[in-house]
């Protein structure tokens, strides 16, 4: 803890970095300094700098892989807008590739001992976006009923609110349990089959898998919210 009137050491390093950047610019022809540093006033917001530094520190390789999974969301939305079979096959490939990184980032986080609170927060959030985006497009295409998708979204919102509410959580954000992982696998399988072009004979089993995913989604939510002894 710094003494009153003096900046933290991390803040000093950021301030010195900014001053070095200014000196480099002055050496390249800039004639007016834009940073004015004095011991009693830093040329930036210390709280913002500390938050940014902590965020960058938490962004390890597994977390970057998690964030990269978001790139699949807009691609899926475009491909599933009135798709023809070629667009459906391409959307299926994008969806499965993005879903596969869910296993990869978790494996690397454990293997490299880089499990972070940020990663445990972002991973289920990105998973939800990757699931909800194609489901909404499938509702638009008339392949699944809106109220079934609503049940899935409602469950995800309730659990997301539970996970980030400090009144309900203590020191750490809990990781996904086995029910949650099983739910994710069944959701991915159902969405993949719904995206892919399939013959009419497959429609019954595909719809059955979708409703199985809905049921497992609700069941996993109840297990998550069940009071722990």
C-alpha positions in Angstrom: 0.0 0.0 0.0 1.5 3.4 -1.0 1.8 6.2 1.5 -0.6 9.1 1.2 0.3 11.4 -1.7 2.5 8.9 -3.5 1.4 6.6 -6.4 1.5 2.8 -6.3 4.6 1.2 -7.9 2.4 -0.2 -10.8 1.1 3.3 -11.4 4.6 4.8 -11.5 5.7 2.2 -14.1 2.7 3.1 -16.3 3.5 6.8 -15.9 7.2 6.3 -16.8 6.1 4.3 -19.8 3.9 7.2 -21.0 6.8 9.6 -20.5 9.2 7.4 -22.5 6.6 7.3 -25.3 6.4 11.1 -25.2 10.2 11.4 -25.4 10.3 9.1 -28.4 7.6 11.2 -30.2 9.5 14.4 -29.4 12.6 12.8 -30.9 10.6 12.2 -34.1 9.7 15.8 -34.7 6.9 16.5 -32.3 7.7 19.9 -30.6 5.0 20.1 -27.9 4.9 17.7 -25.0 1.4 16.3 -24.4 2.0 14.8 -21.0 2.9 16.8 -18.0 4.0 14.7 -15.0 4.4 15.9 -11.5 4.8 13.8 -8.3 1.4 14.8 -7.0 -0.6 14.2 -10.2 -0.4 11.3 -12.6 -1.1 12.0 -16.3 -3.8 9.2 -16.4 -6.6 7.7 -14.4 -4.9 5.2 -12.0 -8.0 3.1 -11.5 -8.5 2.7 -15.2 -4.9 1.8 -15.7 -5.0 -0.8 -13.0 -8.2 -2.4 -14.4 -6.7 -2.5 -17.9 -3.5 -4.1 -16.6 -5.4 -6.7 -14.6 -7.5 -7.5 -17.7 -4.5 -7.9 -20.0 -2.8 -10.1 -17.4 -5.9 -12.4 -17.2 -6.0 -12.7 -21.1 -3.9 -15.8 -21.5 -4.0 -18.2 -24.4 -7.1 -20.2 -23.3 -9.0 -17.0 -22.7 -8.1 -15.6 -26.1 -9.3 -18.9 -27.7 -12.6 -18.4 -25.8 -13.0 -14.9 -27.1 -12.1 -16.0 -30.6 -15.2 -18.3 -30.5 -17.3 -15.2 -30.7 -16.2 -14.8 -34.3 -18.5 -17.7 -35.3 -21.6 -15.9 -34.1 -22.0 -13.2 -36.9 -20.9 -15.7 -39.5 -23.6 -18.1 -38.4 -26.2 -15.3 -38.5 -25.2 -14.4 -42.1 -25.1 -18.0 -43.4 -28.4 -19.0 -41.8 -30.3 -16.1 -43.3 -32.5 -17.9 -45.9 -29.8 -20.5 -46.5 -29.4 -23.0 -49.3 -27.8 -26.4 -48.8 -24.2 -25.1 -49.5 -24.7 -22.3 -46.9 -26.1 -24.8 -44.4 -23.0 -27.1 -44.8 -20.7 -24.1 -44.3 -22.7 -22.9 -41.3 -22.4 -26.4 -39.9 -18.6 -26.4 -40.3 -18.3 -23.0 -38.6 -20.6 -24.0 -35.8 -18.7 -27.3 -35.1 -15.3 -25.5 -35.3 -16.4 -22.9 -32.9 -17.9 -25.5 -30.6 -14.7 -27.5 -30.7 -12.7 -24.6 -29.2 -14.8 -25.0 -26.1 -13.0 -28.2 -25.4 -9.7 -26.8 -26.5 -9.6 -23.7 -24.2 -10.6 -25.8 -21.2 -8.0 -28.4 -21.9 -5.2 -25.8 -22.4 -6.3 -23.9 -19.2 -5.9 -27.1 -17.1 -2.8 -28.3 -18.9 -1.0 -25.0 -18.7 -2.4 -24.2 -15.2 -4.0 -21.0 -16.5 -7.5 -21.4 -15.1 -8.6 -17.8 -14.2 -11.8 -16.3 -12.9 -12.1 -14.3 -16.1 -11.9 -17.5 -18.1 -14.5 -19.2 -16.0 -16.8 -16.3 -16.5 -16.3 -15.8 -20.2 -16.4 -19.5 -21.2 -20.1 -20.2 -20.3 -21.1 -16.7 -21.6 -19.6 -17.3 -25.0 -21.2 -20.8 -25.1 -24.6 -19.2 -24.6 -24.1 -16.8 -27.4 -22.9 -19.6 -29.7 -26.0 -21.6 -28.9 -28.6 -18.8 -28.9 -27.6 -17.2 -32.2 -28.3 -20.3 -34.4 -31.4 -21.2 -32.4 -32.9 -17.8 -33.1 -32.2 -18.2 -36.8 -33.8 -21.7 -36.7 -36.9 -20.1 -35.2 -36.9 -17.7 -38.1 -36.6 -20.6 -40.6 -39.6 -22.3 -38.9 -37.6 -25.4 -37.8 -38.1 -25.1 -34.1 -40.9 -23.4 -32.1 -40.1 -20.1 -30.4 -41.3 -21.2 -27.0 -38.9 -24.1 -26.9 -36.0 -21.7 -27.6 -37.5 -19.3 -25.0 -37.2 -22.0 -22.3 -33.5 -22.5 -23.2 -32.8 -18.7 -23.1 -34.7 -18.2 -19.9 -32.7 -20.9 -18.2 -29.4 -19.4 -19.4 -30.4 -15.9 -18.2 -31.3 -17.2 -14.8 -28.1 -19.1 -14.3 -26.0 -16.2 -15.7 -27.6 -13.8 -13.2 -27.0 -16.3 -10.4 -23.4 -16.7 -11.3 -22.5 -13.0 -11.2 -24.7 -11.9 -8.3 -22.4 -11.3 -5.3 -25.2 -11.9 -2.9 -25.5 -15.4 -4.2 -21.9 -16.2 -4.8 -18.9 -16.2 -2.6 -15.1 -16.0 -3.2 -15.0 -17.6 -6.7 -17.3 -18.2 -9.6 -18.2 -21.9 -9.7 -17.2 -24.0 -12.7 -19.7 -25.8 -14.9 -20.9 -29.1 -13.3 -21.4 -32.4 -15.2 -25.1 -31.6 -15.9 -24.1 -28.3 -17.5 -21.5 -30.0 -19.7 -23.9 -32.7 -20.7 -26.5 -30.0 -21.6 -23.9 -28.3 -23.8 -23.1 -31.4 -25.7 -26.7 -32.3 -26.4 -27.5 -28.7 -27.4 -24.5 -28.7 -29.9 -25.6 -32.1 -31.3 -29.2 -30.9 -31.8 -28.3 -27.6 -33.3 -25.8 -29.2 -35.7 -28.4 -31.7 -37.0 -30.9 -28.8 -37.3 -28.5 -26.7 -39.3 -27.4 -29.6 -41.6 -29.6 -30.5 -44.6 -31.3 -33.7 -43.8 -34.0 -35.9 -45.4 -37.6 -35.7 -44.2 -37.2 -39.2 -42.5 -34.7 -37.6 -40.1 -37.0 -34.8 -39.0 -38.6 -36.8 -36.2 -35.4 -37.9 -34.5 -33.9 -34.4 -35.0 -36.9 -32.8 -33.3 -36.7 -35.4 -30.5 -33.1 -34.5 -29.9 -34.0 -30.8 -29.8 -36.7 -31.4 -27.2 -34.2 -33.6 -25.3 -31.8 -30.7 -25.2 -34.6 -28.4 -23.9 -35.4 -30.9 -21.1 -31.7 -31.4 -20.2 -31.2 -27.6 -20.2 -34.0 -27.1 -17.7 -32.9 -30.1 -15.6 -29.3 -28.9 -15.4 -30.6 -25.5 -14.3 -32.6 -27.0 -11.4 -29.5 -29.0 -10.4 -27.4 -25.9 -10.4 -29.9 -23.9 -8.3 -30.5 -26.7 -5.8 -29.4 -25.7 -2.3 -26.0 -27.1 -1.5 -25.5 -28.8 1.9 
